[in-house]
Amino acid sequence: MSRYWSSLVHRLTPYVPGEQPRLANLVKLNTNENPYPPSPRVAAAIAAELRAGGESLRLYPDPNADRVKEAVARFHAVHRIEPQQVFVGNGSDEVLAHVFLALLKHDLPILFPDITYSFYPVYCGLYEIDHVTVPLDANFAIRIEDYAAANGGIIFPNPNAPTGCLLSLVAIERLLQLHRQSVLVVDEAYIDFGGESAIALVGRHANLLVVHTLSKSRSLAGLRVGYAVGQKHLIEALERVKNSFNSYPLDRLAIAGAVAAIDDREHFERTRQAVIRSRDELSGSLQTLGFAVLPSAANFLFARHPQRDAAELAAALRQRGIIVRHFKLPRVDQHLRITVGNSAQCEALLAALREILD
Ligand SMILES: *Cc1c(COP(=O)(O)O)cnc(C)c1O
């Protein structure tokens, strides 16, 4: 605290990201990164951008990152998405920040689940947006009937985080029809691991915005690229906020790498299928060890052991060099969120758990 702080800064409760330990050799299953490397085309594209000693870095990048918007439109071409229906940002966290200010700050409170991505209440604090949390049902599912209240907007991840539970496109379309007066934001950070994207509904719904990231299914958490897809009037609101904040959110290397990653469909398919296979195997093995595991459509599992305290399990895993995420929050403080690793990492996790539970 300092007398030099603004009153807003005194009131902020910032987001706490999962830890990025410096120790090598840890089995890091705590922040839902992809265990596989990104497409080899990413490093090649970045190296090409850096040719001639990085001469191009002398110049500002394209403020609109048009090549990325075109690549996103190409990728979603079956849904007739045009580059003008795409907004890009420095990670989807930045895209979401602009979404809160541009599309979710109204007189009525916005709605999101009680158990969800913990950055949403942080943005509400930053931008002074009222919000009401809507409890997930007893099975940790979103019930759209519970979102009947008048609202300034609705946002949730699909699949939800940290539960991994998926809401159907039919339910999302019902919600869009019930709330034509406000924007529904579907944060699809994990959709490539098992769901159908709501981008299919963008053409039919003026109040739908879908947010994606290259951090999870494209293995590029370190490059910081995210995007949103929606009808032009929504994208225009985001561009207005972005151009009132930072004209160049994507640097030249990020633009080159993002385009290469989005265009490599073969690598994307292969690695996401590998994660899906490992997830389903790991879920089965955890259940064999006595865990209750929620059905996951994401690259992580949300699991609870009926006889063991979750914080103690997390600590015991940590002693064995394995880090998972534990949230000290109501309703879920007996759960662990475990990122799906590669086969060796999943094996190491299971071996450690067998030892701990023995
Ligand atoms: C990981 C994640 C994000 C943020 O992704 P970045 O693009 O890395 O900023 C957004 N929403 C949810 C639900 C996430 O899990």
The ligand as a Gaussian input file, in Angstrom:
#p B3LYP/6-31G(d) Opt

LIG

0 1
 C       -5.718000     -20.516000     -20.388000
 C       -7.031000     -19.797000     -20.408000
 C       -7.162000     -18.514000     -20.955000
 C       -5.961000     -17.663000     -21.273000
 O       -5.246000     -18.007000     -22.306000
 P       -4.069000     -17.086000     -22.849000
 O       -4.378000     -17.015000     -24.298000
 O       -2.824000     -17.837000     -22.541000
 O       -4.113000     -15.736000     -22.200000
 C       -8.408000     -17.956000     -21.056000
 N       -9.495000     -18.583000     -20.580000
 C       -9.416000     -19.780000     -19.999000
 C      -10.640000     -20.431000     -19.484000
 C       -8.176000     -20.408000     -19.888000
 O       -8.077000     -21.579000     -19.258000

